[in-house]
Amino acid sequence: MTDDEKPDNLDAIYPVGEKRPDSVRTRNGRPLRDLTLDNLLAGHVAASDFGITAEGLRLQAAIAERAGRPNLSQNLRRGAELVEIPDNVLLDVYELLRPGRAQSADDLRAAANQLRDTYGAKETASLLEEAALVYERRGIFQRRF
């Protein structure tokens, strides 16, 4: 949503699926109105069409920001980044974040660099870098099991 598209009243656009359904699209570009059980059963849409898109999350982030919810907005922006990252990479990062799994802050920083450089996930990379500092301060890199 650009600044030119932002109405003065959030009630004019939220919930987006009801107030501006044409702005919600699937990964394949299908409009929200096409996501019906009948279309799914007929094979006109796939189960993958029902997943959230990065654009949808960024739209929700913009709404949250305008509603005065910056933390929610930041989480939604990170979620938009994560939608584009392969599941196996996400699972590897998740495993590193579990206490005692990463051996050092460098492990988390390397994962942050991969997310930033390979997938453009700047906000998520910053979160990993912050986690590296906190884990280091709290001694979480030591094996706990």
Residue frames as a rotation matrix with the C-alpha (Angstrom) as fourth column:
MET 1
0.590 0.807 0.000 0.00
0.807 -0.590 0.000 0.00
0.000 0.000 -1.000 0.00
THR 2
-0.438 -0.740 0.510 1.54
0.726 -0.626 -0.285 3.29
0.530 0.246 0.812 -1.06
ASP 3
-0.799 0.097 -0.594 1.08
0.387 -0.673 -0.631 6.59
-0.461 -0.733 0.500 0.74
ASP 4
-0.826 0.501 -0.257 -1.27
-0.549 -0.615 0.566 7.68
0.125 0.609 0.783 -2.05
GLU 5
-0.345 0.703 -0.621 -3.49
-0.032 0.653 0.757 4.65
0.938 0.281 -0.203 -1.40
LYS 6
-0.776 -0.014 -0.630 -3.73
0.598 0.299 -0.744 5.15
0.199 -0.954 -0.223 2.37
PRO 7
0.138 0.873 0.468 -7.19
0.340 -0.485 0.806 6.32
0.930 0.047 -0.364 3.37
ASP 8
-0.352 -0.232 0.907 -7.59
-0.610 -0.678 -0.410 8.48
0.710 -0.698 0.097 6.46
ASN 9
0.226 0.586 0.778 -9.75
-0.961 0.263 0.081 5.87
-0.158 -0.766 0.623 8.15
LEU 10
-0.806 -0.583 0.101 -8.50
-0.570 0.811 0.133 2.32
-0.159 0.050 -0.986 8.78
ASP 11
-0.223 0.812 0.539 -12.09
-0.078 0.536 -0.841 1.12
-0.972 -0.230 -0.057 8.79
ALA 12
0.495 0.396 -0.774 -12.14
-0.747 -0.262 -0.611 1.83
-0.444 0.880 0.166 5.05
ILE 13
0.071 -0.561 -0.825 -9.54
-0.840 0.413 -0.353 -0.88
0.539 0.718 -0.442 4.39
TYR 14
-0.878 -0.474 -0.069 -9.63
-0.349 0.731 -0.587 -3.31
0.329 -0.491 -0.807 7.31
PRO 15
0.051 -0.624 0.780 -10.32
0.029 0.781 0.623 -6.19
-0.998 -0.009 0.058 7.20
VAL 16
-0.529 -0.422 -0.736 -8.75
-0.645 -0.364 0.672 -6.16
-0.552 0.830 -0.079 3.77
GLY 17
-0.958 0.129 0.254 -10.40
0.238 0.855 0.461 -9.39
-0.158 0.502 -0.850 2.63
GLU 18
-0.072 0.997 -0.035 -13.81
0.893 0.049 -0.446 -7.79
-0.443 -0.063 -0.894 3.12
LYS 19
0.468 0.293 -0.834 -13.16
0.161 -0.956 -0.246 -4.12
-0.869 -0.019 -0.494 2.33
ARG 20
0.299 -0.443 -0.845 -10.59
-0.889 -0.452 -0.078 -4.43
-0.348 0.774 -0.529 -0.49
PRO 21
0.540 -0.042 0.840 -10.70
-0.051 0.995 0.082 -8.06
-0.840 -0.087 0.536 -1.66
ASP 22
0.974 -0.169 0.149 -9.24
0.168 0.100 -0.981 -7.22
0.151 0.981 0.126 -5.08
SER 23
0.441 -0.865 0.239 -5.97
-0.810 -0.499 -0.309 -6.20
0.387 -0.057 -0.920 -3.38
VAL 24
0.070 -0.375 0.924 -5.53
-0.667 0.672 0.323 -9.73
-0.742 -0.639 -0.203 -1.99
ARG 25
0.530 0.002 -0.848 -3.94
-0.772 0.417 -0.481 -12.19
0.352 0.909 0.222 -4.42
THR 26
0.912 -0.245 0.328 -2.48
0.068 0.881 0.468 -15.68
-0.404 -0.405 0.820 -4.19
ARG 27
-0.043 -0.999 -0.017 1.11
-0.087 -0.013 0.996 -16.56
-0.995 0.044 -0.086 -5.07
ASN 28
-0.507 -0.079 0.858 -0.20
0.759 0.432 0.488 -17.45
-0.410 0.898 -0.159 -8.52
GLY 29
-0.998 0.038 -0.043 -1.93
-0.051 -0.923 0.381 -14.09
-0.026 0.382 0.924 -8.87
ARG 30
-0.400 0.914 -0.064 -5.47
0.617 0.321 0.718 -15.35
0.677 0.248 -0.693 -8.34
PRO 31
-0.424 0.325 0.845 -7.90
-0.537 -0.842 0.054 -12.95
0.729 -0.431 0.532 -6.65
LEU 32
-0.873 0.071 0.482 -9.34
-0.442 0.301 -0.845 -13.80
-0.205 -0.951 -0.231 -3.25
ARG 33
0.042 0.999 -0.029 -12.79
-0.898 0.025 -0.439 -14.40
-0.438 0.044 0.898 -4.71
ASP 34
0.177 -0.040 -0.983 -11.40
-0.735 0.659 -0.159 -17.44
0.655 0.751 0.088 -6.61
LEU 35
-0.825 -0.563 -0.048 -10.49
-0.367 0.599 -0.711 -19.23
0.429 -0.569 -0.701 -3.38
THR 36
0.140 0.926 0.350 -13.57
-0.990 0.125 0.064 -21.35
0.015 -0.356 0.934 -2.94
LEU 37
-0.232 -0.133 0.963 -14.09
-0.393 0.919 0.032 -24.99
-0.890 -0.371 -0.266 -2.07
ASP 38
0.761 0.578 0.296 -15.83
0.061 0.390 -0.919 -25.54
-0.646 0.717 0.262 -5.41
ASN 39
0.744 -0.543 -0.389 -12.81
-0.623 -0.355 -0.696 -24.16
0.240 0.760 -0.603 -7.31
LEU 40
-0.228 -0.836 0.500 -10.47
-0.927 0.343 0.151 -26.30
-0.298 -0.429 -0.853 -5.22
LEU 41
0.015 0.325 0.946 -12.49
-0.130 0.938 -0.320 -29.47
-0.991 -0.118 0.057 -5.83
ALA 42
0.926 0.367 0.084 -12.71
0.058 0.081 -0.995 -28.67
-0.372 0.927 0.054 -9.55
GLY 43
0.248 -0.927 0.282 -8.94
0.883 0.336 0.327 -28.21
-0.398 0.168 0.902 -9.73
HIS 44
0.662 0.053 0.748 -9.13
0.496 -0.779 -0.383 -24.54
0.562 0.624 -0.542 -10.70
VAL 45
0.422 -0.591 0.688 -7.05
-0.768 -0.636 -0.075 -23.56
0.482 -0.496 -0.722 -7.66
ALA 46
0.030 -0.519 -0.854 -4.47
0.227 0.836 -0.500 -25.55
0.973 -0.179 0.143 -5.74
ALA 47
0.679 0.168 -0.715 -4.01
0.710 0.097 0.697 -25.95
0.186 -0.981 -0.054 -2.02
SER 48
-0.346 -0.910 -0.229 -0.88
0.930 -0.365 0.044 -23.79
-0.124 -0.198 0.972 -2.35
ASP 49
-0.369 0.284 0.885 -3.11
0.363 -0.833 0.418 -20.88
0.856 0.475 0.204 -3.42
PHE 50
0.663 0.743 -0.088 -4.50
0.331 -0.186 0.925 -20.75
0.671 -0.642 -0.369 0.10
GLY 51
0.094 -0.726 -0.681 -1.16
0.995 0.051 0.084 -19.87
-0.026 -0.686 0.727 1.75
ILE 52
0.738 0.109 -0.666 -0.29
0.267 -0.953 0.140 -16.38
-0.619 -0.281 -0.733 2.88
THR 53
0.517 -0.569 0.640 1.81
0.714 -0.125 -0.688 -14.26
0.472 0.813 0.342 0.54
ALA 54
-0.472 -0.768 -0.433 4.62
0.876 -0.465 -0.130 -11.86
-0.102 -0.441 0.892 1.32
GLU 55
-0.757 0.230 0.612 2.57
0.110 -0.878 0.465 -9.05
0.644 0.419 0.639 -0.21
GLY 56
0.327 0.937 -0.120 -0.42
0.231 0.043 0.972 -9.88
0.916 -0.346 -0.203 2.00
LEU 57
0.335 -0.288 -0.897 1.78
0.941 0.141 0.306 -9.79
0.038 -0.947 0.318 5.09
ARG 58
-0.774 -0.630 0.058 3.35
0.631 -0.776 -0.008 -6.48
0.050 0.031 0.998 4.04
LEU 59
-0.331 0.759 0.562 -0.14
0.024 -0.588 0.808 -5.05
0.943 0.281 0.176 3.57
GLN 60
0.627 0.548 -0.554 -1.11
0.519 0.237 0.822 -6.23
0.581 -0.802 -0.135 7.06
ALA 61
-0.166 -0.789 -0.591 2.15
0.983 -0.177 -0.039 -4.72
-0.074 -0.588 0.805 8.39
ALA 62
-0.806 -0.096 0.584 1.28
0.276 -0.934 0.228 -1.35
0.523 0.345 0.779 6.88
ILE 63
0.210 0.958 0.196 -2.16
0.029 -0.207 0.978 -1.49
0.977 -0.200 -0.071 8.48
ALA 64
0.519 -0.079 -0.851 -0.68
0.818 0.333 0.469 -2.44
0.246 -0.940 0.238 11.86
GLU 65
-0.596 -0.799 -0.072 1.80
0.799 -0.582 -0.154 0.44
0.082 -0.150 0.985 11.62
ARG 66
-0.606 0.437 0.664 -0.97
-0.030 -0.848 0.530 2.91
0.795 0.301 0.527 10.84
ALA 67
0.505 0.837 -0.211 -2.99
0.138 0.163 0.977 1.51
0.852 -0.522 -0.033 13.74
GLY 68
0.348 -0.440 0.828 -0.15
-0.832 -0.552 0.056 2.32
0.432 -0.708 -0.558 16.14
ARG 69
0.872 -0.050 0.487 1.08
-0.226 0.841 0.492 -1.27
-0.434 -0.539 0.722 16.55
PRO 70
0.403 -0.778 -0.482 4.77
-0.906 -0.264 -0.332 -1.07
0.131 0.570 -0.811 15.54
ASN 71
-0.447 -0.587 0.675 5.78
-0.682 0.712 0.167 -4.39
-0.578 -0.386 -0.719 17.14
LEU 72
0.275 0.628 0.728 3.07
0.151 0.719 -0.678 -6.28
-0.949 0.297 0.103 15.29
SER 73
0.894 0.032 -0.446 4.04
-0.399 -0.394 -0.828 -4.47
-0.202 0.919 -0.339 12.11
GLN 74
-0.042 -0.992 -0.117 7.67
-0.996 0.032 0.085 -5.53
-0.080 0.120 -0.990 12.52
ASN 75
-0.387 -0.036 0.921 6.65
-0.269 0.960 -0.076 -9.16
-0.882 -0.278 -0.382 13.13
LEU 76
0.649 0.698 0.303 4.49
0.137 0.285 -0.949 -9.13
-0.749 0.657 0.089 10.00
ARG 77
0.659 -0.498 -0.564 7.35
-0.753 -0.436 -0.493 -7.69
0.000 0.749 -0.662 7.93
ARG 78
-0.459 -0.812 0.360 9.62
-0.800 0.554 0.230 -10.47
-0.386 -0.183 -0.904 9.18
GLY 79
-0.012 0.556 0.831 6.88
0.040 0.831 -0.555 -12.96
-0.999 0.026 -0.032 8.33
ALA 80
0.874 0.313 -0.373 6.78
-0.310 -0.233 -0.922 -11.54
-0.375 0.921 -0.107 4.80
GLU 81
0.039 -0.941 -0.337 10.50
-0.999 -0.024 -0.047 -12.25
0.036 0.339 -0.940 4.51
LEU 82
-0.513 -0.283 0.810 10.10
-0.523 0.852 -0.033 -15.79
-0.681 -0.441 -0.585 5.82
VAL 83
0.555 0.805 0.209 7.45
-0.257 0.404 -0.878 -16.71
-0.791 0.434 0.431 3.23
GLU 84
0.780 -0.272 -0.563 10.14
-0.605 -0.101 -0.790 -16.53
0.158 0.957 -0.244 0.54
ILE 85
-0.276 -0.934 0.229 12.71
-0.961 0.264 -0.080 -18.72
0.014 -0.242 -0.970 2.37
PRO 86
-0.081 0.225 -0.971 12.73
-0.371 0.898 0.239 -22.49
0.925 0.379 0.011 1.76
ASP 87
0.815 0.546 0.192 11.42
-0.391 0.276 0.878 -24.60
0.427 -0.791 0.438 4.65
ASN 88
0.620 -0.620 -0.480 14.69
0.680 0.730 -0.065 -26.50
0.391 -0.286 0.875 5.11
VAL 89
-0.407 -0.749 0.523 16.58
0.351 -0.657 -0.667 -23.22
0.843 -0.088 0.530 5.62
LEU 90
0.112 0.546 0.830 13.95
-0.638 -0.601 0.482 -22.01
0.762 -0.583 0.281 8.11
LEU 91
0.932 0.246 -0.266 14.19
0.002 0.731 0.682 -25.26
0.362 -0.636 0.681 10.05
ASP 92
0.128 -0.965 -0.227 17.98
0.790 0.238 -0.565 -24.96
0.600 -0.107 0.793 10.20
VAL 93
-0.479 -0.251 0.841 17.71
-0.137 -0.925 -0.354 -21.42
0.867 -0.284 0.409 11.57
TYR 94
0.541 0.753 0.373 15.04
-0.569 0.001 0.823 -22.50
0.619 -0.658 0.429 14.05
GLU 95
0.748 -0.311 -0.587 17.31
0.502 0.843 0.193 -25.28
0.435 -0.438 0.787 15.27
LEU 96
-0.313 -0.927 0.207 20.16
0.572 -0.358 -0.738 -22.79
0.758 -0.113 0.642 15.77
LEU 97
-0.251 0.287 0.924 17.91
-0.478 -0.867 0.139 -20.59
0.842 -0.407 0.355 17.90
ARG 98
0.790 0.511 -0.339 17.10
0.006 0.547 0.837 -23.38
0.614 -0.663 0.429 20.33
PRO 99
0.598 -0.579 0.554 19.21
-0.800 -0.390 0.455 -23.06
-0.048 -0.716 -0.697 23.49
GLY 100
0.183 -0.670 0.720 22.42
-0.399 0.618 0.677 -25.06
-0.898 -0.411 -0.154 23.36
ARG 101
0.749 0.145 0.646 22.21
0.444 0.614 -0.653 -25.83
-0.491 0.776 0.396 19.62
ALA 102
0.791 -0.533 0.299 24.46
-0.032 -0.524 -0.851 -23.10
0.611 0.664 -0.432 18.16
GLN 103
0.360 -0.751 -0.554 28.05
0.898 0.440 -0.012 -23.41
0.253 -0.493 0.833 19.33
SER 104
-0.581 -0.583 -0.568 28.79
0.683 -0.729 0.051 -19.67
-0.443 -0.358 0.822 19.19
ALA 105
0.197 0.598 -0.777 27.45
0.025 -0.795 -0.606 -16.28
-0.980 0.100 -0.172 18.23
ASP 106
-0.618 -0.517 -0.592 29.29
-0.573 -0.219 0.789 -16.74
-0.538 0.827 -0.161 14.95
ASP 107
-0.826 0.392 0.405 26.87
0.516 0.815 0.263 -19.54
-0.227 0.426 -0.876 14.02
LEU 108
0.187 0.953 -0.241 23.92
0.745 -0.297 -0.597 -17.19
-0.641 -0.068 -0.765 14.41
ARG 109
0.092 -0.228 -0.969 25.72
-0.347 -0.920 0.184 -14.38
-0.933 0.319 -0.164 12.60
ALA 110
-0.910 -0.415 0.007 26.51
-0.165 0.378 0.911 -16.72
-0.381 0.828 -0.412 9.69
ALA 111
-0.421 0.844 0.333 22.83
0.873 0.477 -0.103 -17.67
-0.245 0.247 -0.937 9.48
ALA 112
0.343 0.517 -0.784 21.92
0.319 -0.850 -0.421 -13.96
-0.884 -0.105 -0.456 9.59
ASN 113
-0.406 -0.584 -0.703 24.31
-0.501 -0.501 0.706 -13.25
-0.764 0.639 -0.089 6.74
GLN 114
-0.918 0.114 0.379 22.84
0.343 0.706 0.619 -16.10
-0.197 0.699 -0.688 4.69
LEU 115
0.009 1.000 -0.028 19.29
0.889 -0.020 -0.457 -14.81
-0.458 -0.021 -0.889 5.22
ARG 116
0.328 0.064 -0.942 20.30
-0.046 -0.995 -0.083 -11.27
-0.943 0.070 -0.324 4.34
ASP 117
-0.480 -0.688 -0.545 22.56
-0.556 -0.241 0.795 -12.06
-0.678 0.685 -0.267 1.37
THR 118
-0.967 0.068 0.247 20.68
0.209 0.766 0.608 -14.98
-0.147 0.640 -0.754 -0.20
TYR 119
-0.315 0.946 0.082 17.06
0.939 0.297 0.175 -14.11
0.141 0.132 -0.981 0.55
GLY 120
-0.525 0.061 0.849 17.09
0.145 -0.976 0.160 -10.36
0.839 0.207 0.503 1.26
ALA 121
0.475 0.740 -0.476 15.65
0.555 0.168 0.815 -11.00
0.683 -0.651 -0.331 4.73
LYS 122
-0.350 -0.706 0.616 17.12
0.035 -0.667 -0.744 -7.93
0.936 -0.238 0.258 6.43
GLU 123
0.149 0.485 0.862 14.70
-0.837 -0.403 0.371 -7.73
0.527 -0.776 0.346 9.35
THR 124
0.969 0.196 -0.153 15.00
-0.110 0.889 0.446 -11.41
0.223 -0.415 0.882 10.19
ALA 125
0.229 -0.963 -0.142 18.80
0.562 0.250 -0.789 -11.21
0.795 0.101 0.598 9.90
SER 126
-0.298 -0.294 0.908 18.80
-0.441 -0.802 -0.404 -8.32
0.847 -0.521 0.109 12.38
LEU 127
0.652 0.602 0.461 16.75
-0.707 0.262 0.657 -10.42
0.275 -0.755 0.596 14.78
LEU 128
0.824 -0.411 -0.390 19.31
0.407 0.908 -0.098 -13.25
0.394 -0.078 0.916 14.56
GLU 129
-0.170 -0.923 0.346 22.14
0.299 -0.383 -0.874 -10.80
0.939 -0.045 0.341 15.20
GLU 130
-0.004 0.275 0.962 20.30
-0.807 -0.569 0.159 -9.50
0.591 -0.775 0.224 18.25
ALA 131
0.933 0.359 -0.025 19.77
-0.293 0.797 0.528 -13.09
0.209 -0.486 0.849 19.42
ALA 132
0.371 -0.879 -0.300 23.51
0.498 0.461 -0.734 -13.75
0.784 0.123 0.609 19.04
LEU 133
-0.404 -0.510 0.759 24.26
-0.296 -0.712 -0.636 -10.89
0.866 -0.482 0.137 21.44
VAL 134
0.300 0.628 0.718 21.65
-0.907 -0.045 0.418 -11.97
0.295 -0.777 0.556 23.97
TYR 135
0.925 0.025 -0.379 22.64
0.018 0.994 0.111 -15.64
0.379 -0.109 0.919 23.82
GLU 136
0.005 -0.999 -0.049 26.28
0.339 0.048 -0.939 -14.67
0.941 -0.012 0.339 24.32
ARG 137
-0.366 -0.091 0.926 25.44
-0.642 -0.696 -0.322 -12.50
0.674 -0.712 0.196 27.33
ARG 138
0.427 0.669 0.609 23.29
-0.904 0.296 0.309 -15.25
0.026 -0.682 0.731 28.89
GLY 139
-0.535 -0.756 0.377 25.67
-0.749 0.631 0.201 -18.12
-0.390 -0.175 -0.904 28.13
ILE 140
0.478 0.845 0.240 23.12
-0.585 0.510 -0.630 -19.98
-0.655 0.160 0.739 26.02
PHE 141
0.381 -0.391 -0.838 25.80
-0.826 0.265 -0.498 -21.30
0.417 0.882 -0.222 23.65
GLN 142
-0.684 -0.594 0.423 26.90
-0.724 0.621 -0.299 -23.83
-0.085 -0.511 -0.855 26.26
ARG 143
-0.529 0.474 -0.704 25.41
-0.099 0.789 0.606 -27.28
0.843 0.390 -0.370 25.77
ARG 144
-0.360 0.501 0.787 22.43
-0.925 -0.304 -0.230 -27.77
0.124 -0.811 0.572 28.08
PHE 145
0.738 0.637 0.222 21.82
-0.654 0.757 0.001 -31.47
-0.167 -0.146 0.975 27.61
